[in-house]
Amino acid sequence: MGYMSCISPCYGCKNIFEYNPYHVPSIRINDVREPVCEACMHKINAYRIDHGLDPFYIYPDAYQPIDEDESPEVIN
């Protein structure tokens, strides 16, 4: 048994971070999903709440490794 995670820069702050490739929040740029780190997502959600908008949902396991046998729910 092993674990899997992705490591890449955040689209927002450019810091390198680790994440679950199936549940990480992302933004689409030219039809490519670009991951967004937890710190940036908290800033985005605070801004949205301050402006009367609902926060974006963040999966509880978005920034955790997953079991290598775990099948993806969504990958687009």
C-alpha positions in Angstrom: 0.0 0.0 0.0 1.2 3.5 -0.9 0.1 7.0 -1.1 -0.1 9.6 -3.9 -0.1 13.3 -4.0 0.8 16.1 -6.4 3.3 18.8 -5.8 3.3 22.0 -7.8 3.1 25.8 -7.5 -0.1 27.5 -6.5 -1.6 29.5 -9.3 -2.2 32.5 -7.0 0.9 32.9 -4.8 3.3 30.6 -6.8 4.4 28.8 -3.5 5.0 25.0 -3.9 2.4 22.9 -2.1 1.2 19.3 -1.9 -2.4 18.3 -2.7 -4.9 15.6 -3.6 -5.2 15.8 -7.5 -8.9 14.9 -7.5 -10.1 17.4 -4.8 -7.8 20.4 -4.8 -9.6 23.6 -5.6 -8.5 24.9 -9.0 -9.0 27.6 -11.6 -9.3 26.9 -15.3 -6.8 28.8 -17.5 -7.0 27.9 -21.2 -9.0 24.8 -20.4 -6.3 23.6 -18.0 -6.9 23.1 -14.2 -4.4 25.1 -12.2 -4.3 24.2 -8.5 -4.8 26.8 -5.7 -3.2 26.4 -2.2 -5.0 26.3 1.1 -3.8 29.8 2.1 -5.0 31.4 -1.1 -8.3 29.6 -0.8 -8.8 31.0 2.7 -8.1 34.5 1.4 -10.5 34.0 -1.5 -13.2 32.7 0.8 -12.8 35.5 3.3 -13.1 38.0 0.5 -16.2 36.3 -0.8 -17.8 36.2 2.6 -17.0 39.9 3.2 -18.8 40.7 -0.1 -21.9 38.7 0.7 -21.0 35.7 -1.5 -20.9 32.0 -0.5 -17.4 30.6 0.1 -16.1 28.0 -2.3 -16.3 24.5 -0.9 -12.9 22.9 0.0 -12.9 19.1 0.3 -11.5 18.0 3.7 -8.8 15.9 1.9 -7.9 18.5 -0.7 -4.4 19.0 0.8 -3.7 15.5 1.9 -2.2 12.5 0.0 -4.6 9.8 -1.1 -4.3 6.0 -1.0 -2.8 4.8 -4.3 -5.8 2.4 -4.8 -8.4 5.2 -4.4 -10.4 5.7 -7.6 -11.0 9.3 -8.7 -14.4 10.8 -8.4 -13.7 13.7 -10.8 -10.6 14.4 -12.7 -11.6 17.2 -15.1 
